[in-house]
């Protein structure tokens, strides 16, 4: 007996590493030291910081992976994995520097996981961070055949004096919302139940989706907001705080960037809710309250800014092909979100 007979294919692992070398190389930054294949990844801190603070973030893709595996389409969930981490790191004003991934599967399929890493590479390039390394675990008997799980880890850097922690927010500040690309990577346990209970298939094309299939719509990856937001900060725009709108939606995530005695008053008529959310609410008979408490509902990222910065920032994001709109204001309160 050998390791392969026990379910672990060492040669497949070597093939996979060879497949992804170019994908990893496409994400390199000048600070990366060494190459792929070592026991660790080396990254030299960029110069020009007086009091550099490292910022870390970790996340996964959740049960959206079930959809990718059902459709045998694996090239977008890697972007989701990067986005969920780098967008979180970005909220304090940090620039994502490097990313690591962990993939676990029952039996390593090099072509399948190469597609995943292609997405991770694309996400890292969008965020401007290096794919510094990763780990692939082959665990027969732990996962079902063709199944895999993903976890991501990101490290960023911010000047200590420029950390955005909500302490700068003032009553009267304006809430700017940046559009999501759809469901992103949260709420898929509910999505899957709605689709299954309604007797739908991922290849179905409901009228509300205007010719797109459910699978195509739902696999649209999470928007990565790093480049336009970091460019805005470097260009001198004043931003008081930021929030990444993930699981729990606006009611849970927006208050995380406010004082304990502040709330947000939003106006839901100021943005267009993507049709996929209308379809899910209708088919699943989900209340508006439950929808907002589960999904991003069309707003994937939020900035809280002084009123005099709003119009220029809106123009800035339009130039970067990101829809932005004033969706509310900061009021006195107890870290709640009104108007939903």
C-alpha positions, 0 to 999 in steps of 0.5 A: 500500500502507498499514499495514493492507494489511501486516496492522496495523489502526490503527483497530482499535487506536483502537477497542480503547483506547476499549473499555477506558477504563472498565475502566481507570478502575474500578481507579484510586487517589488516587495516579494522576496523568493518564489513559489514552493518554499515553506513560507512567503517573504514580503519586505515592507514598503518604504515611506511609512513613519509608523506602519501598522499591519492589518490582517483579514481572513474569510471564505466563500461560504456555500456559494461554493456549492453552486460553483461545484454544481455548475462545474464553474470554478473561475469566479469563486477565487475572485470572491475569496480575495474580495471578501478579505481585501475589502475588509482590510480596506475599511480602515484605510489599509492597502492590501499587500499580500494574500494567501489561500487555503484549499481543501478537497477530497481528491485533488483535481489539478484542472479544477483547482487551477481554475480556482487559483486563476480567479484568486490571481485575477482578484489579487491583480484587481486589488494590487496585492501579491499572491504570496503562497498557499496550502492545498490539502487533500483529505479523502473521506473528509469531503465528498468527491469533487467538493472543495473548501476555500479560505483566504488570508490578507495582510495590508498596511496603513500609516498609524495616523491615518487609520480609519476607526470611526472616531472621525465620524460626525453627526451630519456626515454623508453616507455614500454607497458603492454598488454591488455586483449582485449577491456577492458571497453572502446569504447563499444558504438562503439562496440555495433553499429558495431555489431548491424549494421553488423547484428551480434549476441553476440553468433556469432564466427567470424573466426578471433576470433579462436573459441570464440564468440563475447560475450566471447571475449568482456566480457573478463575483464580489466587487473589489473596491480597493483600487478606486478607494485607495486612489481616492484616499491618496488623492486627498479626499477626506473619508471618515469611515468605511464599511464592507457590506457582507453577511448581515447587510447594511443593518449589521455592517454599517453601524460597525464604522460609527460611534456608539451614539450615532446611527445612519438614516438611509433612503432606499429610493436613492439606489436601484436594487438589482433584480436578483434580490427582487426575484429571491424575495418574491419566490422565497416569500422573504420580507423586506426586513429579512432581505436587508438583514441577509443580503447587501441589496445592491450596496456592497461598500459604504463610505462616511464622508463630510458633506463638502466631499460628497459631490467630488467623490461621486464624480471620482467613482464615476470616473472609475466606473463604479456607481456611487450615490448619496444614500443617507446621513449620520444622525444621533442614535445607538448604532442602528440603521433607519429607513430600510 
